[in-house]
Amino acid sequence: MRYNEISHFSHPQHKLKFEYTEALFKCDGCNEVGIGSRYRCATCDYDLHLHCALLSPSFTHPFYTKCSFQFYSRPPGTVERYCNACEKDVTGFMYHCKSCGFDLHPCCAKLPVVLDDGDVKLYLYRKVSASCHRCGRKGQSWSYRSSCKKYNLHVACVKEMLVESWHDHQINMSNSHIGRAVNNNFNGGGKLETRIPKGTLQSYQKRSGNKGKMKKCSEMAGLAIQFVVSAVLGDPTTLIAGVVGSLISK
C-alpha cells in the first residue's frame, strides 16, 4: 500500500511526500542507490526507498525458513556486516536474524522470487551451481536463473553494474563540465545505463555457436536486468515498461 504523505521515525522534523523520479538518488535509510518511486522531504533533501519508508517490523524469507528477521535502523554490534543477498556492505536500515546472523538490505529482502513477462521466467535462487553470465564465477550471491537453466545472473553483479554505470555517469558529467550533479552524492539527473555489456553476449555466442540461442539469451539478459535493477533500486515498476530490445547492446 502506498500513501501520498507519511510520517517516519527516521525524519521526525517533517512529513515525507511520495514522488517519482527518473534521477538516481541515495536512500538516507539504507544508504543504497535508488530510482523511481520514493518518499522525500524536499526541505531537508531526505529520501527513502519505498521499502525503507514502509517497513515491516519483522518478516520471514523462504530462503531461511528457520530465521526470523527483525528490522534495525543500523547494524547491531561492532562487527562490519554484509547483505547475504548481494554481498554488499550493510551500513543503514537492515533486517537481521539474531539466531543465524544473516542480514538483508530492505530492497534485497523484497526481491521477487519469480520474474515473469509471459514468455520468459526467471527464478531467484539462494545458490546456483552454474556460472554467472556476467562474471563467469559461481559466487555465493543470490542469483536469477532462467526456467531453461541456461542463463544465470548474480544479484551482486547487477549491483556492480549499477555502481559502474553511475561512476561512468559522474565521470562523463565531470568531463563535460556539468559537474553540479557530481557533487550531489547520487542526486544527479542522469539516466541509468541498463544495457548488457557487449562482452557478455559475445562470450555467450562463442560458447553456443548459435545466433538463435544468443538472441534468446539476450532477451533473458534484458529481462533479468530490467526486473533485478528495478527491485534492487527499490521500485519494482521502474524500467520494466521499456522494450527489452532497447536494453541490449548493439
C-alpha positions, 0 to 999 in steps of 0.5 A, a space after each residue: 500500500 502506498 500513501 501520498 504523505 507519511 510520517 517516519 521515525 527516521 525524519 521526525 522534523 517533517 512529513 515525507 511526500 511520495 514522488 517519482 523520479 527518473 534521477 538516481 538518488 541515495 536512500 538516507 535509510 539504507 544508504 543504497 542507490 535508488 530510482 523511481 518511486 520514493 518518499 522525500 522531504 524536499 526541505 531537508 533533501 531526505 529520501 527513502 526507498 519505498 521499502 525503507 519508508 514502509 517497513 515491516 517490523 519483522 518478516 520471514 524469507 523462504 530462503 531461511 525458513 528457520 530465521 526470523 528477521 527483525 528490522 534495525 535502523 543500523 547494524 547491531 554490534 561492532 562487527 562490519 556486516 554484509 547483505 547475504 543477498 548481494 554481498 554488499 556492505 550493510 551500513 543503514 536500515 537492515 533486517 537481521 536474524 539474531 539466531 543465524 546472523 544473516 542480514 538483508 538490505 530492505 530492497 534485497 529482502 523484497 526481491 521477487 522470487 519469480 520474474 515473469 513477462 509471459 514468455 520468459 521466467 526467471 527464478 531467484 535462487 539462494 545458490 546456483 551451481 552454474 556460472 554467472 553470465 556476467 562474471 563467469 564465477 559461481 559466487 555465493 550471491 543470490 542469483 536469477 536463473 532462467 526456467 531453461 537453466 541456461 542463463 544465470 545472473 548474480 544479484 551482486 553483479 547487477 549491483 556492480 553494474 549499477 555502481 559502474 554505470 553511475 561512476 561512468 555517469 559522474 565521470 562523463 558529467 565531470 568531463 563535460 563540465 556539468 559537474 553540479 550533479 557530481 557533487 550531489 552524492 547520487 542526486 544527479 539527473 542522469 539516466 541509468 545505463 541498463 544495457 548488457 555489456 557487449 562482452 557478455 553476449 559475445 562470450 555467450 555466442 562463442 560458447 553456443 555457436 548459435 545466433 538463435 540461442 544468443 538472441 534468446 539469451 539476450 532477451 533473458 539478459 534484458 529481462 533479468 536486468 530490467 526486473 533485478 535493477 528495478 527491485 534492487 533500486 527499490 521500485 519494482 515498476 521502474 524500467 520494466 515498461 521499456 522494450 527489452 530490445 532497447 536494453 541490449 547492446 548493439 
